[in-house]
C-alpha cells in the first residue's frame, strides 16, 4: 500500500506543508485570499496522497476541484483585488 505512493507527490506534500508555516505565521488581513489559495493547494496535495489509500474517486475530485480549480480562482481573485487596491491608491507595498 505504501509502495503505491508516488515519491514526487509525497515530496510535494512535504514542501507544501513546510510552506504552510510562513503562510500561517505571516498571515495578514490584506493577504487572506492568498493564504486561502495556498491552503487549498495544500488540501489538494493531501487529497492526492490519501487517494492511494481510500476514496480514490472522491479524493481525486477534491484534488482537482479544490486543490486546482478553486485554488486558481482564489489566487485570481486575490491578484485582481490587490491590483484594484493599488490602482485606487491603496498600499502599494
Phi, psi and omega in degrees: 000312177294333179293340179283345179291139177275127178303324179296317181289324177293318178296317179298321177296316179299316179295318180296319180292321176295320179294339179291335182300306179292331178298318180284315185288335181253021181298135173226157181300326181292338184251018186298324179289324175296318178296318179298319177299318180294319178299321177296322175298319179295318177301318177298319180291322177297314179299320179302317182282327180284335183295343175292328187267321183198162177049046185309310183292319181295313182289332174294320176296315179301315180303311185280321182287315184265310185291337179243301185296302183291326176297316178298316179295323179293316177297322177299312180297319180297315180293319179298312181293323178296315179299316180299319179295317180294317180296322181278012175089015177285190180300120183267001183276000000 
